[in-house]
Amino acid sequence: MKMLQNLAGEFRKLESYDFRVLHGVETGMRFFDWVPVDELPSYCRLTKEEVNYRVGRLLRFKLVRRRTTHYVGYKLTVAGLDALAIRTLVKREAIEAIGSEIGVGKESDVYDAKRDKGITVVVKFHREGTTFRHVKRARGYSAHAKRYSWNLAAKLAAAREYQALEKLYSVVAVPKPIAQDRHVVVMGLIEGKELSRINLTDPLEVLQKIIAQIKLAYSRKVIHGDLSEYNVLVCSDGQIAIIDWPQWVPLSHPNSNELLRRDVSNVLSYFARKYKITKRTEDIMSYIDQDNHEPPQ
């Protein structure tokens, strides 16, 4: 929360040339771990003197880092990437102002935000790669990237999640996709609590609703890939929604059946532990893969 609060304060001090240099550093990071300062004028289409002045400002605002081991080079900080994405999303009128932190995980920070007419939306900042050195090995969506970095990992995850929401929103209970830029996804707000945080009065009914949503996603040839009690929301009206889709895989993926089985097993294990409801994974798998409309009792 503190980082975005600080960024919001500095945002008003940033000028168009600051953003041009920030974008130039981002462009250079496609080719360099540390972008040589001598390359920045061509990326930014600014004079060397202007670039030197602007990177000094960006350093003070902690939007870039500097290294002088073999040559003078720069790279974005997480806040620098946040600033670029927020500016683009504001320009596109996807958001007007960032609000409070509403969730934080190992690989994302989630905030509420306002857009036009005071509508509240959710803004998810993907952080894949910023803290886990071996994230590339564990994430299929980054396996074919020619140049890999933390910002690319986060961008790919955000694009992946947004793609899933677009595929599913008309059929499956997922957040409404609104916009995506770089590592940030803007989506509709769903009023609900994590399944892991509440005690259900009718757990069997909720379990059946979750299974029904898994089946609907399957009908769209999408497997969540990381489903658990932590990414199922239970709403006040008793409906459920499934969130956190960056690890989804298509039905054509060679491991799709294994990942579907793991999703189902995770959900069934949770209900067995907490509510003593037992169902066989194989029965649920068969139900999902067939045209039956009623889940097994």
C-alpha positions in Angstrom: 0.0 0.0 0.0 2.8 2.4 1.0 4.5 2.1 -2.4 1.4 3.1 -4.4 0.5 5.8 -1.9 4.0 7.3 -2.4 3.7 6.9 -6.2 0.4 8.7 -6.2 2.0 11.7 -4.5 5.0 11.7 -6.9 2.7 11.3 -10.0 1.6 14.9 -9.8 5.3 16.0 -10.0 6.1 14.0 -13.2 6.2 15.7 -16.5 5.7 14.4 -20.0 9.4 14.1 -20.7 9.8 12.1 -17.5 7.4 9.6 -18.8 9.1 9.6 -22.2 12.4 8.6 -20.5 10.7 6.1 -18.3 9.2 4.5 -21.4 12.6 4.6 -23.1 14.1 2.6 -20.2 11.3 0.1 -20.5 12.0 -0.2 -24.3 15.7 -0.7 -23.7 15.0 -3.5 -21.1 13.9 -5.6 -24.0 17.5 -5.8 -25.1 19.6 -5.0 -21.9 19.5 -6.0 -18.3 20.7 -2.5 -17.6 20.0 0.0 -20.4 23.1 2.0 -21.2 22.6 5.7 -20.7 24.2 6.3 -24.1 21.3 4.4 -25.8 18.5 6.3 -24.0 18.5 9.4 -26.3 17.6 7.3 -29.3 14.9 5.4 -27.4 13.5 8.6 -26.0 14.1 10.9 -29.0 15.5 13.5 -26.6 18.9 15.1 -26.3 21.6 13.6 -24.1 21.4 16.6 -21.8 17.6 16.2 -21.4 17.9 12.5 -20.8 20.5 13.1 -18.0 18.3 15.6 -16.4 15.2 13.4 -16.5 16.9 10.2 -15.2 18.1 12.3 -12.3 14.5 13.1 -11.5 13.4 9.5 -12.0 16.1 8.3 -9.6 14.9 10.8 -6.9 11.3 9.5 -7.4 12.7 5.9 -7.2 11.2 5.0 -10.5 14.5 3.7 -12.0 17.7 2.2 -10.6 21.2 3.0 -11.7 24.3 0.8 -12.1 27.9 1.9 -12.8 29.9 -1.4 -12.7 31.0 -1.6 -16.3 29.0 1.2 -17.7 26.3 3.6 -16.6 23.0 1.8 -17.0 19.4 2.0 -15.8 16.4 -0.2 -15.3 12.8 0.2 -14.1 11.8 -0.3 -10.5 8.5 -1.9 -9.7 7.2 1.6 -9.0 8.4 2.7 -12.4 6.4 0.0 -14.2 3.4 0.9 -12.0 3.7 4.5 -13.1 3.7 3.7 -16.8 0.7 1.3 -16.5 -1.4 3.7 -14.4 -0.7 6.6 -16.7 -1.9 4.5 -19.7 -5.0 3.3 -17.9 -5.9 6.8 -16.9 -5.5 8.0 -20.5 -7.7 5.2 -21.6 -10.3 6.2 -19.0 -10.2 2.7 -17.5 -9.5 4.3 -14.1 -9.5 7.8 -12.6 -7.9 7.2 -9.1 -6.4 4.3 -7.2 -8.0 3.6 -3.8 -7.2 1.2 -1.0 -5.5 -2.1 -0.9 -8.0 -4.9 -0.8 -5.8 -7.9 -1.2 -2.2 -8.9 -1.4 -0.6 -12.2 -2.4 2.8 -13.7 -3.3 2.3 -12.7 -6.9 -0.1 -9.7 -6.9 -1.3 -6.6 -5.2 -5.0 -5.7 -5.5 -6.6 -2.3 -5.0 -10.0 -0.8 -5.5 -10.2 2.2 -7.9 -12.7 4.7 -9.2 -13.5 5.2 -12.9 -16.1 7.6 -14.5 -19.4 8.2 -12.7 -17.8 7.0 -9.5 -17.9 3.3 -10.4 -15.7 1.1 -8.2 -13.4 -1.4 -10.0 -10.6 -3.7 -9.0 -7.0 -3.0 -10.2 -4.7 -6.0 -9.9 -0.9 -5.4 -10.2 0.8 -8.6 -11.1 4.2 -9.1 -9.3 5.3 -12.4 -10.9 9.1 -12.5 -11.1 9.7 -9.6 -8.6 10.4 -11.9 -5.7 10.8 -15.4 -7.2 14.0 -16.1 -9.1 12.8 -19.3 -10.6 9.3 -18.2 -11.7 10.1 -18.9 -15.4 10.5 -22.5 -14.7 7.2 -22.8 -13.0 5.0 -20.7 -15.4 4.1 -22.2 -18.8 3.1 -18.8 -20.3 6.7 -17.5 -20.1 8.5 -20.6 -21.4 9.0 -19.3 -24.9 10.0 -15.7 -24.2 13.4 -14.9 -25.8 14.4 -12.4 -23.2 13.1 -13.0 -19.7 12.8 -10.5 -16.8 10.6 -9.8 -13.9 8.6 -7.1 -15.8 8.1 -9.5 -18.7 6.9 -12.2 -16.3 4.4 -9.8 -14.7 3.2 -8.5 -18.1 2.7 -12.0 -19.5 0.7 -13.0 -16.4 -1.6 -10.0 -16.7 -2.2 -10.6 -20.4 -2.9 -14.2 -19.6 -5.4 -13.5 -16.9 -7.2 -10.9 -19.0 -7.4 -13.3 -21.9 -9.1 -15.9 -19.6 -11.6 -13.3 -18.3 -12.5 -12.4 -21.9 -13.0 -16.0 -22.8 -15.2 -16.8 -19.7 -17.1 -13.7 -18.7 -20.2 -14.3 -20.7 -20.6 -17.8 -19.4 -18.7 -18.3 -16.1 -18.9 -16.4 -12.8 -15.7 -14.4 -13.1 -14.9 -10.6 -12.8 -15.8 -8.5 -15.8 -12.7 -7.7 -17.9 -12.4 -3.9 -18.3 -8.8 -3.1 -19.4 -5.3 -4.4 -19.3 -1.9 -2.7 -19.7 1.5 -4.1 -19.0 1.3 -6.0 -15.7 -2.0 -4.5 -14.6 -5.6 -5.8 -15.0 -8.7 -3.7 -14.4 -11.8 -5.7 -13.7 -15.3 -5.4 -12.3 -15.7 -5.5 -8.5 -17.4 -8.6 -7.1 -18.7 -8.2 -3.5 -17.7 -11.4 -1.8 -15.4 -13.1 0.7 -12.9 -15.8 0.1 -14.2 -19.2 0.7 -11.4 -19.9 3.1 -12.5 -17.0 5.3 -16.1 -17.9 6.0 -18.2 -20.6 7.6 -20.9 -21.8 5.2 -24.4 -22.6 6.4 -25.0 -24.8 3.3 -21.6 -26.0 2.2 -23.0 -28.7 -0.1 -24.9 -26.2 -2.1 -21.8 -24.0 -2.5 -19.6 -27.0 -3.4 -22.1 -27.9 -6.2 -22.0 -24.3 -7.5 -18.2 -24.4 -7.6 -18.3 -27.6 -9.5 -20.8 -26.2 -11.9 -18.6 -23.2 -12.6 -15.6 -25.5 -13.2 -17.8 -27.4 -15.7 -18.8 -24.2 -17.5 -15.2 -23.1 -17.8 -14.4 -26.6 -19.2 -17.2 -26.0 -21.8 -15.2 -23.0 -22.9 -12.1 -25.2 -23.1 -10.5 -23.4 -20.1 -8.9 -25.0 -17.0 -8.2 -22.7 -14.1 -4.9 -24.5 -13.1 -4.6 -23.2 -9.6 -8.0 -23.5 -8.0 -8.4 -23.6 -4.2 -10.4 -22.1 -1.4 -8.4 -18.9 -1.7 -9.6 -17.9 -5.2 -13.3 -18.7 -4.8 -15.5 -15.8 -3.7 -18.8 -16.4 -1.9 -21.2 -13.5 -2.3 -23.9 -12.3 0.1 -26.6 -13.7 -2.1 -25.1 -17.1 -2.0 -23.6 -17.0 -5.5 -20.0 -17.7 -6.1 -17.3 -16.4 -8.4 -13.9 -17.7 -9.3 -10.9 -15.3 -9.5 -7.1 -15.4 -10.2 -6.8 -16.9 -13.7 -3.1 -16.2 -14.8 -2.2 -19.9 -14.7 -5.1 -21.1 -16.8 -4.5 -23.6 -19.6 -6.6 -24.5 -22.7 -8.1 -27.9 -22.9 -5.6 -28.7 -25.7 -2.7 -28.3 -23.2 -0.9 -31.7 -22.7 -1.3 -31.4 -18.9 -4.9 -30.1 -18.9 -6.4 -33.3 -17.5 -3.8 -33.4 -14.7 -4.4 -29.7 -13.9 -8.2 -30.2 -13.9 -7.9 -33.1 -11.6 -5.7 -31.1 -9.2 -8.3 -28.2 -9.2 -11.1 -30.6 -8.4 -9.1 -32.4 -5.8 -8.1 -29.2 -4.1 -11.7 -28.1 -3.8 -13.0 -31.5 -2.6 -10.2 -31.8 -0.1 -11.1 -28.5 1.4 -14.8 -29.4 1.8 -13.8 -32.8 3.2 -11.5 -31.2 5.8 -13.8 -28.4 6.9 -17.3 -29.7 6.3 -16.8 -33.5 6.2 -18.4 -33.6 2.8 -16.8 -36.4 0.8 -17.0 -36.9 -3.0 -14.8 -38.9 -5.3 -12.6 -36.9 -7.6 -13.3 -39.4 -10.4 -17.0 -38.9 -10.2 -16.6 -35.1 -10.5 -14.2 -35.5 -13.3 -16.7 -37.7 -15.2 -19.5 -35.2 -14.6 -17.4 -32.3 -15.9 -16.4 -34.1 -19.0 -20.0 -35.3 -19.9 -23.2 -33.6 -20.8 -24.9 -34.3 -17.5 -26.6 -31.2 -16.0 -26.8 -32.5 -12.4 -23.7 -33.1 -10.4 -23.3 -36.4 -8.7 -24.9 -36.7 -5.2 
